[in-house]
């Protein structure tokens, strides 16, 4: 094992411990509060949001299949991850610029940030999958991307459950239905929306919205990148080395 691989394995093990932590009191309190707020929304609103996100994510997943590079067949872990970091710089800058522009427009443009940022994140994940050598034309690989996304932007309670699936993906994928529409879209949208609410709420405020939007999007992309890299390190068997 190279020095780089040993360092990556140490990072992976620290990340695994973080993913499996017991939810803290603050985590539980925030989850209960968010549930109460969600319960205040009419069922039709939840259904509409879920349907909109399902269509939006499905469209991005379908489109990205035909715009993403072929899986990288050769290269060391260090070379692959250097390429991932290079792509992160581009997508992070794009996300920050998008957050600044939409944040500067106050509430109306701030609301537009949600689907735009979602598209940037998912396209980045397709690039990451290809750089680690995985083919997202495979339906189960696209569902894996959604699990990576969910793992990055979920409460600690849900993160524990999603992590267990990701950690044993080869076995879990055998239980997956053939229809991607059976994916739990409602949980997906609620967890993502709830997670970024606090980070993005100030983006809707005129004047400060631009700065908040840029910083929030920048950090969210960093978080997604770290999660994706460790998930694919798991897929490559680095933890078992």
Residue frames as qw, qx, qy, qz and C-alpha x, y, z in Angstrom:
[[0.000, 0.889, 0.458, 0.000, 0.00, 0.00, 0.00],
 [0.405, 0.486, -0.019, 0.774, 1.34, 3.41, -1.00],
 [0.184, -0.180, -0.454, 0.853, 1.66, 6.28, 1.51],
 [0.325, -0.066, -0.177, -0.927, -1.25, 8.01, -0.23],
 [0.623, -0.244, -0.652, -0.356, -3.48, 4.94, 0.06],
 [0.468, -0.249, -0.692, 0.490, -2.60, 4.59, 3.75],
 [0.023, 0.105, 0.230, -0.967, -3.56, 8.22, 4.35],
 [0.485, -0.117, -0.405, -0.767, -6.80, 7.74, 2.41],
 [0.591, -0.261, -0.763, -0.021, -7.61, 4.66, 4.48],
 [0.267, -0.223, -0.569, 0.745, -7.12, 6.60, 7.70],
 [0.248, 0.046, -0.038, -0.967, -9.42, 9.34, 6.42],
 [0.556, -0.162, -0.640, -0.505, -11.98, 6.71, 5.41],
 [0.489, -0.277, -0.778, 0.282, -11.98, 5.09, 8.85],
 [0.059, -0.202, -0.378, 0.902, -12.46, 8.45, 10.57],
 [0.399, 0.005, -0.293, -0.869, -15.33, 9.20, 8.19],
 [0.541, -0.205, -0.789, -0.206, -16.91, 5.79, 8.86],
 [0.300, -0.290, -0.691, 0.590, -16.92, 6.52, 12.57],
 [0.143, 0.160, 0.094, -0.972, -18.57, 9.86, 11.91],
 [0.478, -0.065, -0.550, -0.681, -21.28, 8.25, 9.76],
 [0.603, -0.263, -0.752, -0.043, -22.11, 5.74, 12.51],
 [0.056, 0.129, -0.528, 0.838, -22.29, 8.12, 15.46],
 [0.103, -0.576, -0.791, 0.179, -25.32, 8.01, 17.70],
 [0.025, 0.726, 0.290, 0.623, -27.54, 11.06, 17.10],
 [0.233, 0.021, -0.486, 0.842, -26.82, 13.73, 19.72],
 [0.037, 0.600, 0.635, -0.484, -29.45, 15.51, 21.78],
 [0.137, 0.555, -0.123, -0.812, -29.19, 18.48, 19.42],
 [0.121, 0.086, -0.817, -0.557, -29.64, 16.18, 16.41],
 [0.068, -0.419, -0.904, 0.048, -32.77, 14.66, 17.95],
 [0.051, 0.631, 0.392, -0.668, -34.18, 18.04, 18.92],
 [0.143, 0.422, -0.388, -0.807, -33.63, 19.47, 15.43],
 [0.114, -0.087, -0.911, -0.387, -35.25, 16.40, 13.87],
 [0.022, -0.544, -0.790, 0.282, -38.31, 16.67, 16.11],
 [0.081, 0.612, 0.121, -0.777, -38.64, 20.39, 15.40],
 [0.147, 0.274, -0.611, -0.728, -38.39, 19.84, 11.66],
 [0.067, -0.281, -0.946, -0.148, -41.01, 17.09, 11.82],
 [0.049, 0.631, 0.579, -0.514, -43.38, 19.43, 13.57],
 [0.138, 0.548, -0.195, -0.802, -42.82, 22.06, 10.91],
 [0.112, 0.078, -0.839, -0.527, -43.36, 19.48, 8.18],
 [0.004, 0.428, 0.894, -0.133, -46.60, 18.40, 9.82],
 [0.137, 0.606, 0.277, -0.733, -47.88, 21.95, 9.50],
 [0.188, 0.324, -0.547, -0.749, -47.69, 21.71, 5.72],
 [0.802, 0.223, 0.179, -0.525, -50.78, 20.31, 3.97],
 [0.749, -0.046, 0.641, 0.163, -50.40, 16.85, 2.47],
 [0.642, 0.719, 0.251, 0.087, -50.95, 18.28, -1.01],
 [0.058, 0.935, -0.348, -0.029, -47.90, 20.51, -0.55],
 [0.538, -0.462, 0.696, 0.109, -45.74, 17.52, 0.41],
 [0.756, 0.322, 0.561, 0.101, -47.01, 15.58, -2.58],
 [0.460, 0.887, 0.043, 0.023, -46.33, 18.49, -4.91],
 [0.141, -0.841, 0.518, 0.062, -42.78, 19.01, -3.61],
 [0.662, -0.220, 0.709, 0.098, -42.04, 15.28, -3.79],
 [0.720, 0.542, 0.424, 0.084, -43.35, 15.04, -7.36],
 [0.284, 0.947, -0.153, -0.014, -41.38, 18.10, -8.43],
 [0.297, -0.701, 0.644, 0.078, -38.12, 16.79, -6.97],
 [0.755, 0.046, 0.650, 0.075, -38.71, 13.33, -8.42],
 [0.646, 0.716, 0.250, 0.089, -39.17, 14.78, -11.90],
 [0.089, 0.947, -0.308, -0.002, -36.26, 17.20, -11.50],
 [0.461, -0.547, 0.694, 0.081, -33.80, 14.58, -10.21],
 [0.779, 0.245, 0.573, 0.073, -34.99, 12.00, -12.75],
 [0.527, 0.847, 0.058, 0.030, -34.40, 14.51, -15.54],
 [0.071, -0.856, 0.512, 0.016, -30.89, 15.29, -14.32],
 [0.643, -0.287, 0.709, 0.045, -30.06, 11.60, -13.90],
 [0.761, 0.476, 0.435, 0.072, -31.29, 10.81, -17.39],
 [0.386, 0.916, -0.102, 0.049, -29.51, 13.75, -18.99],
 [0.276, -0.782, 0.558, 0.031, -26.24, 13.18, -17.13],
 [0.850, -0.018, 0.519, 0.089, -26.07, 9.62, -18.43],
 [0.712, 0.570, 0.291, 0.288, -25.39, 10.98, -21.89],
 [0.191, 0.932, -0.145, 0.272, -23.10, 13.88, -20.98],
 [0.585, -0.704, 0.403, 0.000, -20.73, 12.21, -18.52],
 [0.229, 0.633, -0.725, -0.145, -17.35, 10.80, -19.52],
 [0.868, 0.032, -0.486, -0.097, -16.71, 7.08, -19.88],
 [0.781, -0.619, 0.086, 0.022, -15.52, 5.29, -16.73],
 [0.124, 0.799, -0.587, 0.048, -11.80, 5.67, -16.16],
 [0.970, 0.018, -0.236, -0.054, -10.30, 2.21, -16.58],
 [0.778, 0.076, -0.306, 0.543, -6.74, 2.88, -15.45],
 [0.010, 0.716, -0.202, 0.668, -5.11, 4.98, -12.77],
 [0.381, -0.064, -0.741, 0.549, -3.98, 4.79, -9.17],
 [0.258, -0.747, -0.588, 0.172, -6.19, 5.95, -6.32],
 [0.294, -0.556, -0.042, 0.776, -4.08, 9.07, -6.01],
 [0.099, 0.001, 0.530, 0.842, -4.46, 9.89, -9.71],
 [0.157, -0.564, -0.746, -0.316, -8.22, 9.35, -9.60],
 [0.315, -0.760, -0.466, 0.326, -8.66, 11.51, -6.53],
 [0.259, -0.354, 0.154, 0.885, -6.48, 14.29, -7.92],
 [0.026, -0.256, -0.638, -0.726, -8.85, 14.31, -10.90],
 [0.274, -0.685, -0.675, -0.014, -11.87, 14.43, -8.56],
 [0.326, -0.643, -0.220, 0.657, -10.38, 17.42, -6.72],
 [0.170, -0.103, 0.397, 0.896, -9.74, 19.13, -10.03],
 [0.157, -0.476, -0.693, -0.518, -13.37, 18.71, -11.03],
 [0.337, -0.678, -0.565, 0.329, -14.48, 19.87, -7.59],
 [0.247, -0.356, 0.003, 0.902, -12.75, 23.22, -8.13],
 [0.079, -0.145, -0.539, -0.826, -14.83, 23.82, -11.26],
 [0.363, -0.539, -0.709, -0.274, -18.16, 22.67, -9.80],
 [0.401, -0.562, -0.464, 0.555, -17.54, 24.45, -6.50],
 [0.133, -0.217, 0.123, 0.959, -16.80, 27.72, -8.30],
 [0.211, -0.291, -0.641, -0.679, -19.90, 27.24, -10.46],
 [0.412, -0.586, -0.696, 0.044, -22.07, 26.53, -7.41],
 [0.329, -0.480, -0.293, 0.758, -20.68, 29.54, -5.52],
 [0.011, -0.048, 0.317, 0.947, -21.27, 31.86, -8.49],
 [0.315, -0.419, -0.711, -0.469, -24.80, 30.52, -8.91],
 [0.418, -0.589, -0.610, 0.326, -25.49, 31.04, -5.20],
 [0.231, -0.336, -0.086, 0.909, -24.19, 34.61, -5.34],
 [0.117, -0.120, -0.481, -0.861, -26.32, 35.51, -8.36],
 [0.419, -0.500, -0.692, -0.309, -29.52, 33.96, -7.04],
 [0.444, -0.505, -0.524, 0.524, -28.85, 35.24, -3.51],
 [0.152, -0.130, 0.031, 0.979, -28.44, 38.80, -4.77],
 [0.252, -0.280, -0.535, -0.756, -31.96, 38.66, -6.18],
 [0.434, -0.187, 0.423, -0.773, -33.65, 38.07, -2.85],
 [0.647, 0.035, 0.648, -0.400, -36.59, 35.71, -2.41],
 [0.799, 0.492, 0.050, -0.343, -37.61, 35.06, -6.01],
 [0.566, 0.611, -0.553, 0.016, -34.16, 34.28, -7.37],
 [0.240, -0.461, 0.780, -0.349, -33.20, 32.62, -4.10],
 [0.807, 0.085, 0.454, -0.369, -35.92, 30.05, -4.65],
 [0.774, 0.574, -0.224, -0.145, -34.45, 29.29, -8.07],
 [0.003, 0.668, -0.734, 0.126, -31.20, 28.29, -6.37],
 [0.727, -0.179, 0.598, -0.287, -32.72, 25.00, -5.18],
 [0.901, 0.356, 0.244, -0.037, -33.10, 23.24, -8.55],
 [0.464, 0.810, -0.343, 0.105, -29.97, 24.84, -10.01],
 [0.212, -0.641, 0.702, -0.227, -27.74, 23.70, -7.14],
 [0.830, -0.041, 0.514, -0.214, -29.33, 20.26, -7.16],
 [0.821, 0.571, 0.002, -0.008, -28.44, 19.86, -10.83],
 [0.230, 0.792, -0.532, 0.191, -24.83, 20.94, -10.24],
 [0.505, -0.465, 0.678, -0.263, -24.44, 18.47, -7.39],
 [0.887, 0.146, 0.413, -0.143, -25.82, 15.51, -9.31],
 [0.690, 0.697, -0.185, 0.061, -23.74, 16.25, -12.39],
 [0.039, -0.736, 0.638, -0.224, -20.65, 16.38, -10.18],
 [0.712, -0.248, 0.617, -0.225, -21.52, 12.97, -8.73],
 [0.890, 0.434, 0.126, -0.051, -21.69, 11.48, -12.22],
 [0.410, 0.782, -0.432, 0.181, -18.20, 12.80, -12.90],
 [0.364, -0.583, 0.670, -0.283, -16.92, 11.34, -9.63],
 [0.889, 0.029, 0.419, -0.184, -18.40, 7.91, -10.39],
 [0.794, 0.599, -0.082, 0.065, -16.69, 7.85, -13.80],
 [0.166, 0.790, -0.532, 0.256, -13.33, 8.92, -12.36],
 [0.516, -0.412, 0.703, -0.266, -13.45, 6.03, -9.88],
 [0.079, 0.216, -0.914, -0.334, -14.24, 3.66, -12.75],
 [0.303, 0.344, 0.835, -0.304, -17.96, 3.08, -12.25],
 [0.010, -0.189, -0.632, -0.751, -20.47, 3.20, -15.11],
 [0.272, 0.249, 0.465, -0.804, -23.56, 5.27, -14.26],
 [0.498, 0.076, -0.539, -0.675, -25.39, 3.82, -17.25],
 [0.378, -0.178, -0.900, 0.123, -26.10, 0.97, -14.83],
 [0.430, -0.660, -0.324, -0.523, -29.40, 1.70, -13.05],
 [0.751, -0.547, -0.311, 0.201, -28.06, 0.47, -9.69],
 [0.543, -0.010, -0.096, 0.834, -25.07, 2.79, -10.01],
 [0.077, -0.508, -0.183, -0.838, -27.41, 5.74, -10.49],
 [0.652, -0.652, -0.311, -0.231, -29.30, 4.71, -7.38],
 [0.738, -0.249, -0.255, 0.573, -25.95, 4.52, -5.60],
 [0.249, 0.319, 0.014, 0.914, -25.38, 8.16, -6.53],
 [0.421, -0.633, -0.242, -0.603, -28.70, 9.08, -4.92],
 [0.797, -0.503, -0.301, 0.146, -27.66, 7.23, -1.77],
 [0.580, 0.021, -0.143, 0.802, -24.35, 9.13, -1.73],
 [0.060, -0.496, -0.143, -0.854, -26.30, 12.35, -2.11],
 [0.643, -0.617, -0.313, -0.330, -28.68, 11.34, 0.68],
 [0.790, -0.298, -0.304, 0.441, -25.77, 10.41, 2.93],
 [0.392, 0.202, -0.076, 0.894, -24.20, 13.84, 2.44],
 [0.199, -0.265, 0.005, -0.943, -27.35, 15.80, 3.20],
 [0.641, -0.439, -0.572, -0.263, -29.30, 13.93, 5.87],
 [0.518, -0.706, 0.270, -0.400, -29.80, 14.10, 9.60],
 [0.038, -0.478, 0.863, -0.160, -27.57, 11.85, 11.69],
 [0.671, 0.045, 0.621, -0.402, -30.52, 9.53, 12.36],
 [0.816, 0.525, 0.087, -0.224, -31.15, 8.89, 8.66],
 [0.291, 0.755, -0.586, -0.041, -27.43, 8.95, 7.89],
 [0.424, -0.356, 0.816, -0.163, -26.89, 5.84, 10.02],
 [0.768, 0.294, 0.527, -0.212, -29.42, 3.88, 7.99],
 [0.630, 0.757, -0.119, -0.130, -28.22, 5.10, 4.60],
 [0.015, -0.719, 0.694, 0.002, -24.61, 4.40, 5.55],
 [0.631, -0.145, 0.753, -0.120, -25.43, 0.75, 6.27],
 [0.781, 0.543, 0.289, -0.111, -26.79, 0.39, 2.74],
 [0.389, 0.858, -0.335, -0.023, -23.80, 2.12, 1.17],
 [0.284, -0.625, 0.724, -0.071, -21.29, 0.12, 3.22],
 [0.503, -0.005, 0.864, 0.024, -22.79, -3.16, 2.00],
 [0.461, 0.495, -0.140, -0.723, -23.86, -2.00, -1.45],
 [0.268, 0.258, -0.851, -0.370, -23.00, -5.15, -3.39],
 [0.013, -0.249, -0.950, 0.188, -25.43, -7.12, -1.23],
 [0.237, 0.511, 0.435, -0.702, -28.04, -4.37, -0.98],
 [0.300, 0.396, -0.409, -0.765, -28.16, -3.80, -4.73],
 [0.131, -0.042, -0.962, -0.235, -29.41, -7.37, -5.16],
 [0.043, 0.495, 0.787, -0.366, -32.57, -6.42, -3.28],
 [0.129, 0.377, -0.042, -0.916, -33.31, -3.33, -5.37],
 [0.608, 0.546, 0.534, -0.217, -36.48, -3.29, -7.48],
 [0.528, 0.205, 0.511, 0.647, -36.13, -2.88, -11.23],
 [0.092, 0.821, 0.402, 0.395, -38.28, 0.26, -11.25],
 [0.372, 0.113, -0.290, 0.874, -36.43, 3.43, -10.14],
 [0.315, -0.527, -0.187, -0.767, -39.79, 5.10, -9.43],
 [0.753, -0.498, -0.430, -0.035, -40.02, 3.00, -6.25],
 [0.457, 0.166, -0.392, 0.781, -37.18, 5.03, -4.71],
 [0.293, -0.711, -0.552, 0.323, -38.30, 6.78, -1.50],
 [0.292, 0.526, 0.165, 0.781, -38.49, 10.24, -3.03],
 [0.374, -0.839, -0.220, -0.330, -40.43, 11.77, -0.16],
 [0.744, -0.583, -0.008, 0.326, -37.75, 10.96, 2.42],
 [0.641, 0.172, 0.186, 0.725, -35.10, 12.09, -0.06],
 [0.107, 0.673, 0.202, 0.703, -36.66, 15.53, -0.56],
 [0.522, -0.817, -0.166, -0.179, -37.55, 16.07, 3.09],
 [0.787, -0.414, 0.015, 0.458, -34.10, 15.17, 4.40],
 [0.525, 0.256, 0.187, 0.790, -32.35, 17.32, 1.79],
 [0.081, -0.755, -0.244, -0.604, -34.69, 20.27, 2.25],
 [0.635, -0.759, -0.146, -0.016, -34.52, 20.06, 6.04],
 [0.786, -0.219, 0.015, 0.578, -30.73, 19.79, 6.04],
 [0.420, 0.238, 0.169, 0.860, -30.07, 22.88, 3.93],
 [0.151, -0.858, -0.446, -0.205, -32.86, 25.04, 5.39],
 [0.465, -0.814, -0.057, 0.343, -30.65, 26.71, 8.01],
 [0.559, -0.219, 0.357, 0.716, -27.70, 27.03, 5.66],
 [0.240, 0.318, 0.557, 0.729, -29.75, 28.60, 2.90],
 [0.073, -0.796, -0.587, 0.128, -32.46, 30.60, 4.68],
 [0.215, -0.738, -0.003, 0.639, -30.38, 33.78, 4.90],
 [0.332, 0.003, 0.602, 0.726, -29.77, 33.57, 1.17],
 [0.088, 0.680, 0.672, 0.281, -33.33, 34.80, 0.64],
 [0.220, -0.844, -0.232, 0.431, -32.53, 38.09, 2.40],
 [0.493, 0.817, 0.049, 0.294, -31.62, 40.95, 0.02],
 [0.017, -0.905, 0.386, -0.181, -28.11, 42.50, 0.29],
 [0.391, -0.542, 0.738, -0.094, -26.55, 39.71, 2.37],
 [0.908, 0.194, 0.287, -0.234, -28.08, 36.96, 0.23],
 [0.665, 0.665, -0.338, 0.014, -25.31, 37.02, -2.36],
 [0.041, 0.617, -0.728, 0.296, -22.52, 36.43, 0.17],
 [0.651, -0.180, 0.622, -0.396, -24.50, 33.81, 2.06],
 [0.890, 0.374, 0.090, -0.243, -25.43, 31.99, -1.14],
 [0.535, 0.668, -0.510, 0.084, -21.86, 31.86, -2.39],
 [0.125, -0.504, 0.773, -0.364, -20.40, 30.60, 0.90],
 [0.747, -0.036, 0.508, -0.426, -23.20, 28.09, 1.56],
 [0.875, 0.446, -0.062, -0.178, -22.99, 26.55, -1.91],
 [0.343, 0.671, -0.634, 0.174, -19.19, 26.42, -1.71],
 [0.303, -0.381, 0.777, -0.400, -19.31, 24.51, 1.56],
 [0.837, 0.135, 0.346, -0.402, -22.12, 22.21, 0.46],
 [0.771, 0.544, -0.321, -0.075, -20.06, 21.16, -2.55],
 [0.105, 0.569, -0.760, 0.297, -17.06, 20.46, -0.29],
 [0.581, -0.177, 0.646, -0.461, -19.26, 18.28, 1.89],
 [0.886, 0.341, 0.086, -0.302, -20.66, 16.38, -1.07],
 [0.557, 0.631, -0.538, 0.049, -17.17, 15.80, -2.46],
 [0.139, -0.466, 0.794, -0.366, -15.83, 14.42, 0.84],
 [0.747, 0.025, 0.505, -0.432, -18.81, 12.08, 1.15],
 [0.834, 0.493, -0.114, -0.219, -18.53, 10.87, -2.45],
 [0.358, 0.634, -0.674, 0.127, -14.78, 10.22, -2.21],
 [0.299, -0.323, 0.811, -0.384, -15.16, 8.14, 0.94],
 [0.823, 0.202, 0.323, -0.421, -18.12, 6.22, -0.48],
 [0.792, 0.542, -0.267, -0.091, -16.09, 5.22, -3.52],
 [0.062, 0.570, -0.779, 0.254, -13.09, 4.38, -1.37],
 [0.645, -0.094, 0.639, -0.408, -15.46, 1.90, 0.29],
 [0.856, 0.429, 0.057, -0.285, -16.48, 0.54, -3.11],
 [0.550, 0.642, -0.529, 0.074, -12.83, 0.00, -4.00],
 [0.905, -0.244, -0.330, 0.110, -12.31, -2.00, -0.80],
 [0.280, 0.630, -0.413, 0.595, -9.90, 0.45, 0.80],
 [0.559, -0.584, 0.298, -0.508, -11.33, -0.08, 4.30],
 [0.978, -0.153, 0.113, -0.083, -10.60, -3.80, 4.07],
 [0.639, 0.614, -0.389, 0.250, -7.01, -3.36, 2.88]]
